[in-house]
Amino acid sequence: MKLFILLMSLIGSAQAQLEISQWQTPEGAKVLFTQAQGLPMLDVQLNFDAASSRDGEQFGLATLTNTLIGTATKALSEEQIINQFESLGSEFSTTSLKDMAIISMRSLTRDSILGQSLSIFKEVVTNVDFQQIYLSREKRQIYQSIEASKQNPASVANLKFDQLVFGDHAYSHAKIGTKDTINAIQLNDLKQFYRQYYVAKNLTIALVGDISKAQAQQIARQISHGLNIGKKAQANPMISPLKRAQEVHVNFPSEQTHLLIGQTGINRAHPDYYALYLGNHILGGSGLSSILSEQVREQRGLAYSVVSYFTKMKSNGLFLIKLQTKNSQTQQAKQVVLKMLEKFTKTPIDAQLLQDGKDNIIGGFSLETSSNANILTYLSIIGFYELPKDFLSSFTQKIDSINVQEVQLAFRRLIDLDKLIVLSVGDLQ
């Protein structure tokens, strides 16, 4: 989790220096760029709407496709790709989530190094050669991950909670798939998935580094020009609100029980986004200073840590309160959490708590834009989730404008205390 501590006085200067340029390449890729002088580095992140929510019935297909990008191209073997990036001191990586498939590169901006790095990067992204040897290798690793997750109570709890909240939505399955679905995926499935989703119109490019805007435009065009134009993926449906409360227990041989309580959540376009963000920070999102931590950990010693958060997806994500406790204390911990959540939605919070929450968020926000990596993440979020370009510059002002009543009403509108999912995973026998 990212840190939320720094002096408020740094905010104005940090935001004033962060200028975001945005445009679209002729092929249809969205581009966001921030010049960051000082370090001779460039970070490039390609964000495709090609993650596990696009799996269809082939669970794990998106993750497999993303993972195999970088193993071979029409001109380069895996060993050559690795050696050439390493010889330049450049970094290459891929990541696949539920919404977003990511391909990243970091390079020095010295002309000779950057030119070669970008040439290899473009080759790896645009001339992918899916080969059976690498598919078989990755399948074996995924089988191991699937088996390991079955032995991990946290993994069992997280997957079960997603299934309970998301139902038949594309967010409900594990992004690595199941043994059966992975076993059924063939090379042609990866090739077809790549052709459909790894296209310019389905791409957001984020660039941060010590280059000019003209250079950024040239780099973005170089990348998108190598891709098929294609089509933007159709939006996934929103998640339906829960129709009833559910209390589910999964028996698991462990000394502690994982307790998860929550429901459907929001996306970043939700009208109560800022009030819910601030309220959650006070409730359980601010670590040891939160209400839940004070009540569950400090006063009663029921858990080492307790957190609450919103997963903010393209479709509405989920709201979750999570903790681990001794098996014998599970019922007590559950009652305390539910009582605190009910009180938070029905009773206005103390004005000083509200101000402390604001100060903590606002004071830490400059740290959120203090490194190229963090800026790159925000540019990707702004572009991929179609947020206004002033999202960062207006964030602290909007947080600061929220009052006690707005927090309470936002939680009351969203949180249905009669339709919560309460999931426990542990040994209660």
C-alpha positions in Angstrom: 0.0 0.0 0.0 1.2 3.5 -0.8 2.2 5.8 2.0 0.1 8.9 3.0 2.4 11.0 5.0 4.1 14.3 4.0 3.9 18.0 4.8 0.9 19.8 3.4 3.1 22.8 2.4 4.7 20.7 -0.4 1.4 20.2 -2.2 1.2 23.4 -4.1 4.7 23.3 -5.6 4.5 19.6 -6.4 1.2 20.0 -8.4 2.3 23.2 -10.0 5.3 21.5 -11.6 3.2 18.5 -12.9 2.0 19.3 -16.4 0.1 16.7 -18.3 -0.1 16.7 -22.1 -2.7 14.5 -23.8 -3.3 13.6 -27.5 -4.2 10.8 -29.8 -2.0 9.1 -32.3 -3.2 8.8 -35.9 -3.9 5.1 -35.3 -6.2 5.9 -32.3 -4.0 5.3 -29.3 -4.5 7.7 -26.4 -1.3 9.3 -25.1 -0.5 11.1 -21.8 2.9 12.6 -21.2 4.7 14.5 -18.4 8.1 15.9 -18.8 10.2 15.1 -15.7 13.6 16.7 -15.8 16.5 15.9 -13.5 17.0 12.2 -14.0 18.0 11.0 -17.5 15.3 8.4 -17.6 12.2 7.6 -19.5 9.3 5.4 -18.3 6.9 4.1 -20.9 3.7 2.1 -20.0 1.3 0.6 -22.5 -2.1 0.0 -21.0 -4.4 -2.3 -23.0 -8.0 -3.1 -22.2 -7.0 -6.7 -22.5 -7.0 -8.1 -19.0 -8.9 -11.0 -17.3 -12.3 -9.3 -17.7 -11.8 -10.1 -21.4 -11.3 -13.8 -20.8 -14.8 -14.8 -21.7 -15.1 -18.5 -20.7 -11.4 -19.1 -21.2 -10.3 -18.1 -17.7 -6.6 -17.2 -17.7 -6.3 -16.4 -21.4 -5.5 -12.7 -20.9 -2.8 -13.5 -18.3 -1.2 -16.1 -20.5 -1.2 -13.8 -23.5 0.3 -10.9 -21.5 2.9 -13.1 -19.9 4.2 -14.5 -23.2 4.7 -11.1 -24.7 8.5 -10.7 -24.4 9.4 -14.4 -24.8 9.9 -14.3 -28.6 9.4 -12.2 -31.7 9.6 -12.8 -35.4 13.3 -11.7 -35.2 14.4 -12.3 -31.6 14.5 -15.2 -29.2 13.8 -14.8 -25.5 17.5 -15.0 -24.6 18.3 -12.2 -27.2 15.5 -10.0 -25.9 16.7 -10.4 -22.3 20.4 -9.9 -23.2 19.7 -6.8 -25.4 17.6 -5.0 -22.7 20.2 -5.9 -20.1 23.1 -4.7 -22.2 21.4 -1.3 -22.4 20.5 -1.2 -18.7 16.9 -1.0 -19.7 14.0 -2.7 -17.9 11.1 -4.6 -19.5 8.0 -6.0 -17.7 4.5 -7.2 -18.3 1.5 -7.3 -15.8 -2.1 -8.4 -16.2 -4.9 -7.3 -13.9 -8.7 -7.5 -14.0 -9.1 -4.4 -16.1 -5.7 -3.5 -17.5 -2.9 -5.4 -19.3 0.4 -3.6 -18.9 3.6 -3.6 -20.9 6.4 -1.4 -19.5 9.9 -0.2 -20.3 12.4 2.0 -18.5 15.4 3.4 -20.3 18.1 6.0 -20.0 17.4 8.9 -22.3 20.9 9.0 -23.8 20.2 9.0 -27.6 22.2 5.8 -28.4 20.6 3.9 -25.5 17.0 5.2 -25.8 16.9 4.6 -29.6 18.0 1.0 -29.2 15.7 0.3 -26.2 12.7 1.7 -28.1 13.5 -0.4 -31.1 13.6 -3.6 -29.1 10.5 -2.5 -27.2 8.6 -2.0 -30.4 9.7 -5.3 -31.8 8.6 -7.1 -28.6 5.2 -5.5 -28.5 4.3 -5.4 -32.2 5.9 -8.6 -33.6 5.0 -11.1 -30.9 5.7 -14.7 -31.8 3.7 -17.1 -29.5 5.6 -20.4 -29.3 4.5 -23.7 -27.8 7.6 -24.1 -25.8 6.9 -21.0 -23.8 3.2 -21.6 -23.5 3.9 -25.1 -22.1 6.4 -23.6 -19.6 4.0 -20.9 -18.5 1.1 -23.4 -18.1 3.3 -25.5 -15.7 4.0 -22.4 -13.6 0.4 -21.5 -13.5 -0.6 -25.0 -12.4 1.8 -24.6 -9.5 0.4 -21.2 -8.6 -3.2 -22.5 -8.7 -2.2 -25.4 -6.3 -0.3 -23.0 -4.0 -3.3 -20.6 -3.9 -5.5 -23.5 -2.7 -3.2 -23.8 0.3 -3.3 -20.1 1.1 -6.3 -19.0 3.2 -5.9 -15.4 2.0 -6.1 -16.4 -1.6 -9.1 -18.7 -0.9 -10.9 -15.9 0.9 -10.2 -13.2 -1.8 -11.4 -15.4 -4.7 -14.5 -16.5 -2.8 -15.4 -12.9 -1.9 -15.0 -11.9 -5.5 -17.3 -14.7 -6.6 -19.9 -13.7 -4.0 -19.9 -10.0 -4.8 -19.4 -10.1 -8.6 -21.5 -13.2 -9.3 -21.5 -13.9 -13.1 -19.6 -10.7 -13.9 -16.3 -10.9 -15.7 -14.5 -9.8 -12.5 -15.5 -12.8 -10.5 -12.9 -15.4 -11.6 -9.2 -15.6 -10.7 -7.1 -13.9 -13.4 -4.8 -16.9 -13.6 -7.7 -19.2 -14.4 -8.4 -22.7 -13.3 -6.4 -25.9 -14.2 -9.1 -27.0 -16.6 -9.4 -23.6 -18.4 -5.6 -23.2 -18.7 -5.2 -26.8 -19.9 -7.7 -26.1 -22.8 -6.0 -22.9 -24.0 -4.0 -23.3 -27.2 -1.6 -21.1 -29.2 -4.3 -20.0 -31.6 -6.4 -18.7 -28.7 -3.5 -16.5 -27.7 -2.9 -15.3 -31.2 -6.6 -14.4 -31.7 -6.8 -12.7 -28.3 -3.7 -10.6 -29.2 -5.1 -9.7 -32.6 -8.4 -8.5 -31.0 -7.2 -6.6 -28.0 -3.6 -5.6 -28.5 -4.5 -2.9 -31.0 -4.0 0.9 -31.2 -7.6 1.9 -30.5 -7.6 -0.2 -27.4 -4.3 1.3 -26.0 -3.4 4.1 -23.6 0.3 5.1 -23.6 1.8 6.9 -20.6 5.2 8.5 -20.8 7.2 10.2 -18.0 10.7 11.3 -18.3 13.4 13.7 -19.4 12.4 14.1 -23.0 10.5 16.8 -24.9 6.9 16.6 -26.0 8.1 16.3 -29.6 10.1 13.3 -28.7 7.2 11.8 -26.8 4.9 12.3 -29.8 7.5 10.5 -32.0 7.8 7.6 -29.5 4.1 7.2 -29.1 3.6 7.2 -32.9 6.5 4.7 -33.3 4.7 2.3 -31.0 1.1 2.7 -32.2 2.1 2.6 -35.9 3.5 -0.9 -35.4 0.1 -2.2 -34.1 -3.1 -3.0 -36.0 -5.6 -0.2 -35.6 -8.4 -2.5 -34.4 -11.3 -1.5 -32.2 -11.7 -0.3 -28.7 -13.1 -3.1 -26.5 -16.8 -2.7 -25.6 -17.4 -1.6 -22.0 -18.2 -4.4 -19.5 -21.6 -4.1 -17.8 -21.8 -2.5 -14.3 -22.1 -4.9 -11.4 -25.6 -5.3 -10.1 -26.2 -4.4 -6.4 -26.5 -7.4 -4.1 -30.1 -8.6 -3.6 -29.6 -10.2 -0.2 -27.2 -10.5 2.7 -25.0 -13.6 2.8 -22.9 -15.1 5.6 -20.6 -17.7 4.3 -18.0 -19.8 6.0 -15.2 -21.8 4.3 -13.6 -24.3 6.6 -9.8 -24.2 6.4 -7.2 -25.7 8.7 -5.5 -22.6 10.0 -4.9 -21.0 13.4 -6.5 -17.7 12.3 -9.7 -16.9 10.5 -9.7 -14.5 7.6 -12.8 -12.3 7.9 -14.0 -10.3 4.9 -17.1 -8.0 5.1 -18.4 -5.9 2.2 -20.4 -5.4 -0.9 -20.4 -3.9 -4.4 -18.6 -0.6 -4.6 -17.9 2.3 -7.0 -15.8 3.4 -9.9 -13.9 6.7 -10.2 -16.8 8.4 -12.0 -19.2 7.8 -9.1 -20.7 11.1 -7.9 -19.8 10.3 -4.3 -16.2 9.3 -5.1 -14.4 12.0 -3.1 -16.7 11.7 0.0 -16.4 8.0 0.0 -12.6 8.2 -0.5 -12.3 10.5 2.5 -14.7 8.5 4.6 -13.0 5.3 3.9 -9.7 6.8 4.8 -11.1 7.7 8.2 -13.0 4.4 8.7 -10.2 1.9 7.8 -8.0 3.2 5.1 -5.4 5.1 7.1 -3.7 2.3 8.9 -3.2 2.4 12.7 -5.0 5.8 12.9 -8.3 4.6 11.5 -11.5 4.0 13.5 -11.5 0.3 12.7 -7.9 -0.1 13.8 -8.6 1.8 17.1 -11.6 -0.3 17.9 -10.5 -3.7 16.7 -6.8 -3.7 17.3 -6.0 -1.1 20.0 -9.0 -1.4 22.3 -9.8 -5.1 21.9 -6.7 -6.8 20.5 -8.7 -8.8 18.0 -6.4 -8.4 15.1 -2.9 -7.3 14.2 -4.3 -5.1 11.4 -7.7 -4.3 9.9 -8.2 -2.4 6.7 -11.1 -1.1 4.5 -10.9 -0.1 0.9 -12.7 0.4 -2.4 -11.4 -1.4 -5.5 -12.1 1.2 -8.2 -12.6 -0.6 -11.5 -14.0 0.4 -14.9 -17.2 -1.2 -13.8 -18.0 -0.6 -10.2 -15.6 -2.6 -8.0 -16.2 -3.7 -4.4 -16.0 -2.3 -0.9 -14.2 -4.5 1.6 -13.3 -4.6 5.2 -10.6 -7.3 5.9 -8.8 -8.7 8.9 -7.4 -11.8 10.4 -8.2 -13.0 13.9 -7.9 -16.0 16.2 -10.5 -18.6 15.3 -12.1 -18.3 18.8 -12.5 -14.5 18.3 -14.1 -14.5 14.9 -17.7 -13.8 16.1 -16.5 -11.0 18.4 -14.5 -9.4 15.6 -17.4 -9.6 13.2 -19.8 -8.0 15.6 -17.3 -5.1 16.4 -16.8 -4.4 12.7 -20.5 -4.5 11.8 -21.2 -2.2 14.8 -18.6 0.3 13.7 -19.8 0.2 10.1 -23.4 0.8 11.2 -22.3 3.7 13.5 -20.3 5.2 10.7 -23.2 5.2 8.2 -25.8 6.4 10.8 -23.9 8.9 12.9 -22.0 11.9 11.8 -18.3 11.6 12.4 -16.5 14.0 14.7 -15.4 17.2 12.9 -11.8 16.8 14.2 -11.7 13.2 12.7 -12.8 14.7 9.4 -10.1 17.4 9.5 -7.4 14.9 10.6 -8.4 12.7 7.6 -8.2 15.6 5.2 -4.8 16.7 6.5 -3.5 13.1 6.2 -4.6 12.7 2.6 -3.7 16.2 1.5 -0.4 16.2 3.3 0.6 12.9 1.7 -0.6 13.6 -1.8 2.7 15.3 -2.9 4.4 12.0 -2.2 2.0 10.4 -4.7 3.5 12.6 -7.4 7.0 12.7 -6.2 8.5 10.0 -8.4 8.4 9.1 -12.1 6.9 5.7 -11.2 4.0 7.2 -9.3 3.4 9.8 -12.0 3.4 7.1 -14.6 0.7 5.2 -12.6 -1.5 8.2 -12.4 -1.2 9.1 -16.1 -2.2 5.5 -16.8 -5.2 5.7 -14.5 -6.3 9.1 -15.9 -6.0 7.9 -19.5 -7.3 4.3 -19.1 -10.3 5.2 -16.9 -11.1 8.3 -18.9 -10.7 10.8 -16.0 -10.4 14.6 -16.6 -6.9 15.8 -17.2 -7.1 17.9 -14.0 -7.8 14.9 -11.8 -4.5 15.3 -10.0 -4.5 19.1 -9.7 -8.1 19.2 -8.4 -7.9 16.2 -6.1 -6.8 17.9 -2.9 -9.2 20.8 -3.4 -12.2 18.4 -3.8 -11.1 16.4 -0.7 -10.8 19.6 1.3 -14.3 20.8 0.4 -16.0 17.7 1.8 -18.0 18.2 5.0 -19.2 15.8 7.7 -22.7 15.5 6.2 -21.5 14.6 2.8 -19.4 11.7 4.1 -22.3 10.3 6.1 -24.8 10.6 3.3 -22.4 9.1 0.8 -21.9 6.0 3.0 -25.6 5.8 3.7 -26.4 5.9 0.0 -23.9 3.2 -0.9 -23.6 0.8 2.0 -26.7 -1.4 2.5 -26.3 -2.9 6.0 -29.0 -5.4 5.2 -27.2 -6.8 2.1 -23.6 -7.3 3.2 -21.4 -10.2 2.4 -19.8 -11.7 5.5 -17.2 -14.3 4.6 -15.0 -16.2 7.0 -12.2 -18.6 6.0 -10.7 -20.6 8.9 -11.1 -23.4 11.4 -14.2 -22.7 13.5 -15.0 -26.2 14.5 
